[in-house]
Amino acid sequence: MKLAPVLLGTAAVGVFVVGATAQNPGTVPADRTPSPKPAKQAKVTYAQDVAPLLNQKCVSCHRPGEVAPFSLVGYENAKKWSGMIKGTAEKRIMPPWKAVHGYGEFLDENRLTDDQINVLRQWHEQGAPRGNGKQEPKPPTFSSEWTLGKPDLIISPSKPFKLDAEGEDVYRNFVIKTDYKEPVWITGMDVRPGNKKVVHHVIAFLDKAGASHKLADANTDGQEGYVGTGGGVGILPSGSLGGWAPGVRARHTPEGTAFRLDPGTTVVMQVHYHKSGKPEEDQTKIGLYVTKEAPKKEIDLHWMFNFAVNIQPGDKEYKLSRTYVFKEDRTIYGVMPHMHLLGRSMKSWLEFPDGKIQPLVHVDDWDFNWQLNYAFKQPIKVPAGSKQIVEAIYDNSSDNPRNPNNPPKRVTWGEGTNDEMFLLITAFTREAAPAGK
């Protein structure tokens, strides 16, 4: 519940949207190679050139109490890290934005232009001068620890979860019962990791049948929740509110839309933990934003899986695809790709019945650490009979620096980090009004 991804966003429950022009899905080039260095400008200062840029692009995460490992608020912090800022900007590692520019059009596209990268490069090379401190813009203020303000409802485990110092990653499923007497309409979801050093990502599953309670009751390790088989949730979920990972931005759903949470539904909050080398505790929270009135349209998530993952050792370009044919008219708002450590790229597009092509998203340099939700600038109307196609490429060779196995091993589908996945989540509404309206 915590995640609000796909809408998901830090979730972002919500707001995806967009409209890219129709084009061949293979024609848009990647933009990972830095542009040639422009001519140097006379002088770059923190006060006039760099502070506005960092305030706009960086400090929402690089500030005290947030997920980034250091702060970029204020001149002294920025100067200390000027070399790293330059290097990560030039390589387009930061700010985190993995989608290829121009393949789909997204809200809040968090990438730097060539001119902005040049400003950061020159500022460092000129010794990171401050300029006139009186001209420095004030850093943005954040009125709440929650991106969307105080939630209407906060859910979490009743006590901190204790994590061992070393060993394999842990996928802990916390079972949270609800007692609503009538449907609740959720317009946003945010996640607050209790311990940012160990929380990798969060997914909020829904369980109408109550099967998760049986697994939690059978747990014998003395802590809340349970560990699913193979790192999974251990049940067949009845739905999901989405997920969160560092860099995912929380948003409200588009106007007139919301997620439906039926009476008696249990929320299974799955938290993926990385161990830090010492004992840790975590009590992650999910914040929900609700409305009492039924929306015009109910938001739902479509999960496109391909379970036939079978990557042989040494295969540098293992390809997998999936096609879904729309049986009804829908409107889609955004997408969230998901793979693990062997993933190299994932691309998705629409083929309309008249033959037109609509690009959705292309992540050409997949990174398991940055699993972002991409919300479209404008909703995309998808008529029945259209196809949504997803293609992914994996690298199971020794040349892949992220390969967890040395030498490489055969890798198949699984929810453990060293297993592999093929998944694209799409946020959508049906054209019919939601039940119970």
C-alpha positions in Angstrom: 0.0 0.0 0.0 2.8 2.1 0.5 4.0 2.3 -2.9 2.3 4.4 -5.1 3.8 3.5 -8.2 2.5 3.2 -11.4 0.9 5.6 -10.4 3.2 3.9 -8.7 5.3 6.6 -7.7 7.2 7.1 -4.9 4.7 6.4 -5.8 2.5 7.8 -7.5 -0.6 6.4 -7.5 -1.7 8.0 -10.3 -0.8 10.3 -12.7 0.6 8.9 -15.7 -0.1 10.3 -19.1 1.1 11.4 -22.4 1.3 11.5 -26.0 4.2 10.7 -28.1 4.0 11.0 -31.9 3.5 7.8 -33.8 6.8 6.5 -35.1 8.7 3.3 -35.6 9.5 2.0 -32.2 13.1 1.3 -33.2 14.1 4.6 -34.6 14.7 6.7 -31.5 18.4 6.8 -30.5 19.7 6.5 -27.0 21.1 9.7 -25.5 23.7 8.3 -23.1 26.8 9.6 -24.9 27.7 13.1 -23.5 27.5 15.9 -26.1 30.7 17.7 -27.3 31.8 20.3 -24.8 30.4 23.7 -25.6 32.6 26.8 -25.5 33.4 27.9 -22.0 31.4 30.8 -20.6 33.3 33.5 -18.8 32.4 32.5 -15.2 30.0 30.1 -13.5 29.0 30.7 -9.9 27.0 28.8 -7.4 24.8 31.8 -6.6 23.8 32.6 -10.1 24.0 29.4 -12.1 24.4 26.3 -9.9 22.1 26.8 -6.9 18.9 27.2 -9.0 19.8 24.0 -10.9 20.4 22.0 -7.8 17.3 23.3 -6.1 15.2 22.3 -9.1 16.8 18.9 -9.9 18.5 17.5 -6.9 17.6 18.7 -3.4 14.2 16.9 -3.2 16.3 13.8 -2.6 19.7 15.2 -1.6 18.6 16.8 1.7 18.6 15.8 5.3 16.3 12.9 6.1 15.8 11.9 2.5 16.9 8.8 0.6 20.1 10.3 -1.0 23.3 9.6 0.9 24.4 13.2 1.3 22.9 16.7 1.2 23.3 19.3 -1.6 21.5 22.0 0.3 23.6 25.1 0.5 27.0 26.2 -1.0 29.3 24.3 1.3 27.6 21.0 0.6 27.5 21.6 -3.1 31.2 22.6 -3.3 32.2 19.5 -1.3 30.6 17.3 -3.9 31.2 19.4 -7.1 33.5 16.7 -8.6 30.9 14.0 -8.2 28.1 16.2 -9.4 30.1 16.9 -12.6 31.0 13.3 -13.2 27.5 11.8 -12.6 25.9 14.5 -14.6 28.2 14.0 -17.6 27.5 10.3 -17.6 23.8 10.9 -17.1 23.8 8.8 -13.9 22.2 11.7 -12.0 19.5 12.8 -11.7 18.1 9.3 -12.0 16.1 9.1 -15.2 16.4 6.0 -17.3 13.9 6.5 -20.1 15.3 7.4 -23.5 14.5 11.1 -24.3 12.0 11.4 -27.1 10.5 7.9 -26.9 7.3 8.8 -25.1 6.6 12.1 -23.4 6.5 12.2 -19.6 5.6 14.3 -16.7 8.5 15.6 -14.6 11.2 14.3 -17.0 14.1 14.6 -14.6 17.0 14.9 -16.9 19.6 17.6 -17.5 20.0 19.4 -20.8 23.5 19.6 -22.4 23.7 23.2 -21.4 22.9 22.4 -17.8 25.5 19.6 -17.8 28.0 22.1 -19.1 27.3 24.6 -16.3 28.0 21.9 -13.7 31.2 20.8 -15.5 32.6 24.4 -15.8 31.7 25.3 -12.2 33.8 22.4 -10.9 36.6 23.1 -13.3 36.7 26.7 -12.3 37.1 25.8 -8.6 33.4 25.9 -7.6 33.2 29.6 -7.0 30.4 30.9 -4.8 29.7 34.3 -6.4 27.5 36.8 -4.6 26.0 35.0 -1.6 23.3 37.6 -1.3 22.0 36.5 -4.7 21.7 32.9 -3.8 18.1 31.6 -4.1 16.7 30.0 -1.0 16.4 26.2 -1.2 12.9 24.8 -1.6 11.0 24.1 1.6 9.2 20.9 2.3 6.2 21.3 4.6 5.8 17.6 5.4 7.8 14.4 5.4 5.2 13.2 3.0 5.4 14.3 -0.6 1.7 15.0 -1.0 1.2 16.4 2.5 -0.3 14.7 5.5 -2.0 11.4 4.5 -5.6 10.6 5.4 -4.4 7.2 6.6 -1.0 5.8 7.6 -0.4 2.0 7.8 2.6 0.1 8.9 3.7 -2.9 11.0 2.9 -2.5 14.6 6.6 -2.7 15.7 10.0 -2.5 14.0 11.3 -5.4 12.0 14.7 -6.7 13.0 17.2 -7.4 10.2 20.3 -9.5 10.6 23.7 -8.0 9.8 24.7 -10.2 6.9 23.2 -12.8 4.5 20.8 -12.8 1.5 18.3 -10.1 0.8 15.0 -10.4 2.7 11.5 -9.9 1.1 9.3 -9.5 4.1 5.5 -9.5 3.7 3.7 -7.5 6.4 0.0 -8.3 6.7 -2.2 -5.3 7.5 -5.9 -5.9 8.0 -8.5 -3.2 7.2 -11.9 -2.8 8.7 -13.7 -0.6 6.2 -17.5 -1.2 6.0 -17.8 0.3 2.5 -15.4 0.8 -0.5 -12.6 3.3 0.0 -11.4 5.3 -3.0 -7.6 6.0 -2.9 -6.3 8.9 -4.9 -2.7 8.7 -3.8 -0.1 6.7 -2.0 3.3 7.5 -0.6 6.0 5.5 1.2 8.3 6.5 4.0 11.1 4.0 4.5 11.8 3.6 8.2 15.5 2.8 7.6 16.8 4.1 4.3 20.0 2.2 4.6 18.3 -1.2 4.1 15.0 -0.6 2.3 15.4 -1.2 -1.4 11.8 -1.1 -2.6 8.2 -1.6 -1.4 5.1 -3.1 -3.1 1.6 -3.0 -1.8 -0.5 -6.0 -2.7 -4.2 -6.6 -2.1 -5.6 -9.8 -0.6 -9.4 -10.2 -0.6 -9.3 -13.9 0.3 -7.3 -13.5 3.4 -4.7 -16.1 2.4 -1.9 -13.9 3.7 -3.2 -14.2 7.2 -2.7 -17.9 7.2 0.9 -17.5 6.1 1.6 -14.9 8.8 0.0 -17.2 11.4 2.2 -20.1 10.4 5.4 -18.0 10.7 7.7 -19.1 13.5 10.5 -16.6 13.6 8.8 -14.4 16.2 8.4 -11.3 14.0 5.4 -9.8 12.1 4.6 -11.0 8.7 6.3 -13.8 6.7 8.8 -14.5 4.0 7.3 -15.8 0.8 8.7 -18.7 -1.1 11.5 -17.6 -3.4 11.2 -14.1 -2.1 7.7 -13.8 -3.4 4.4 -12.7 -1.8 3.3 -16.3 -1.4 -0.3 -15.8 -2.5 -2.2 -14.9 -5.6 -3.0 -11.2 -5.0 -6.4 -9.8 -5.9 -4.7 -6.6 -6.9 -2.1 -4.0 -6.1 -1.8 -0.3 -5.2 1.7 -0.2 -6.8 5.2 0.1 -5.5 7.9 2.4 -4.5 11.7 2.6 -5.0 14.1 5.5 -4.5 13.6 8.2 -7.1 9.9 7.4 -7.6 7.7 10.4 -7.2 4.4 10.3 -5.4 1.4 11.9 -7.2 -2.3 12.0 -7.0 -4.4 10.0 -9.5 -5.7 12.0 -12.5 -8.8 14.1 -11.7 -11.9 12.0 -11.6 -10.0 8.7 -11.0 -9.1 6.6 -8.0 -8.1 3.1 -6.8 -10.9 1.0 -5.1 -10.2 -0.7 -1.8 -13.1 -3.1 -1.0 -14.3 -3.8 2.5 -12.4 -6.7 4.2 -9.4 -6.4 1.9 -6.0 -7.0 3.5 -3.0 -5.0 2.4 0.2 -7.0 2.1 3.2 -4.6 2.3 6.2 -6.3 0.8 9.5 -4.7 1.8 12.7 -5.7 0.0 15.7 -5.4 2.4 19.4 -5.2 1.6 21.5 -6.0 4.6 24.0 -3.4 5.7 26.7 -5.4 7.5 25.3 -4.7 11.0 22.0 -5.4 12.7 19.3 -3.0 11.6 15.6 -2.2 12.4 13.0 -0.8 10.1 9.3 0.2 10.4 8.3 1.5 7.0 5.0 3.4 6.6 2.5 3.8 3.8 0.5 6.9 3.5 -2.9 6.8 1.7 -4.9 9.7 0.4 -8.6 9.0 0.1 -11.9 10.4 -1.1 -15.3 9.4 0.1 -17.0 9.9 -3.3 -16.8 7.3 -6.0 -14.8 8.6 -9.0 -15.9 8.8 -12.5 -13.4 6.1 -13.4 -11.6 3.4 -11.4 -7.8 3.2 -11.8 -6.4 -0.3 -12.2 -3.0 -1.8 -12.9 -2.3 -4.2 -15.7 0.7 -6.5 -15.1 2.4 -7.8 -18.2 4.5 -10.8 -17.2 6.5 -13.3 -19.3 7.4 -16.2 -17.0 9.4 -18.1 -19.7 12.7 -16.6 -18.6 15.5 -19.1 -19.3 18.8 -17.4 -19.8 21.8 -19.6 -20.5 25.2 -18.7 -19.1 27.2 -16.5 -21.5 24.2 -15.3 -23.5 24.9 -11.6 -24.0 21.7 -10.8 -25.8 18.8 -12.9 -24.5 15.6 -11.5 -25.9 12.1 -11.9 -24.6 8.8 -10.3 -25.6 5.1 -10.2 -24.7 2.0 -8.9 -26.6 -1.3 -8.0 -25.0 -4.5 -7.4 -27.1 -6.9 -4.9 -25.6 -10.4 -6.4 -25.5 -12.0 -3.1 -24.4 -11.5 0.6 -24.8 -9.1 1.9 -22.2 -7.2 5.0 -21.3 -3.6 4.5 -20.0 -1.7 6.9 -17.8 1.8 5.5 -17.3 4.1 2.5 -17.2 6.7 1.0 -14.9 9.2 -1.5 -16.3 10.8 -4.2 -14.0 13.7 -6.5 -14.4 16.6 -7.7 -12.2 20.4 -7.6 -12.4 20.8 -9.2 -15.9 18.3 -6.7 -17.5 19.8 -4.5 -20.2 16.8 -2.8 -21.9 13.1 -2.8 -22.0 10.9 -1.2 -24.7 7.1 -0.9 -25.0 4.8 0.5 -27.6 1.2 0.4 -28.9 0.0 -0.8 -32.3 -3.4 0.6 -33.0 -5.9 -1.2 -35.3 -5.3 1.3 -38.1 -1.6 0.4 -38.0 -0.3 3.5 -36.2 2.5 3.1 -33.7 2.5 4.9 -30.3 5.8 4.8 -28.3 5.3 4.3 -24.6 8.8 3.9 -23.0 12.3 2.7 -23.7 14.8 2.1 -21.0 18.0 1.3 -22.9 20.3 1.1 -19.8 18.4 -0.8 -17.2 19.6 -0.4 -13.6 18.0 -2.5 -10.8 18.7 0.4 -8.4 16.5 2.8 -10.3 13.1 1.3 -10.9 11.1 4.3 -11.9 7.5 5.0 -12.8 6.9 7.0 -16.0 3.7 9.1 -16.0 2.6 10.3 -19.5 2.1 14.0 -20.1 -1.3 13.2 -21.6 -3.6 10.2 -21.2 -3.5 7.8 -24.2 -6.8 6.6 -25.5 -6.5 2.9 -26.6 -9.3 1.4 -28.7 -10.2 -2.3 -28.4 -8.2 -4.4 -30.8 -5.0 -2.5 -30.1 -1.8 -4.3 -29.1 0.6 -3.4 -26.4 4.1 -4.9 -27.1 7.0 -5.3 -24.6 10.5 -6.4 -25.6 13.4 -6.9 -23.2 17.1 -7.9 -23.5 19.2 -9.5 -20.9 23.0 -10.0 -20.6 24.1 -13.1 -18.7 27.8 -12.9 -19.7 30.9 -12.1 -17.7 31.0 -8.7 -19.5 27.9 -7.6 -17.5 29.3 -5.9 -14.4 26.0 -6.4 -12.6 25.9 -10.2 -13.1 25.6 -11.7 -9.6 27.2 -15.0 -10.7 30.9 -15.4 -11.6 31.1 -17.5 -13.6 27.7 -16.9 -15.1 24.9 -19.5 -14.3 21.6 -20.3 -15.9 19.0 -17.9 -14.6 15.2 -18.4 -14.7 12.1 -16.6 -13.4 12.0 -15.8 -9.7 11.4 -13.0 -7.3 14.9 -13.2 -5.6 17.4 -10.6 -6.6 19.6 -13.1 -8.3 16.7 -14.6 -10.2 15.2 -12.7 -13.2 11.9 -11.1 -14.1 10.1 -9.7 -17.1 7.3 -7.3 -16.1 5.7 -4.1 -17.3 3.0 -2.5 -15.2 0.5 -0.1 -16.9 -1.9 2.2 -15.1 -5.3 2.4 -16.8 -9.0 3.1 -16.6 -11.8 1.4 -18.5 -14.3 3.6 -20.4 -17.2 2.2 -18.4 -18.1 3.8 -15.0 -16.8 1.8 -11.9 -19.0 -0.6 -10.2 -20.9 0.9 -7.3 -20.9 4.4 -8.7 
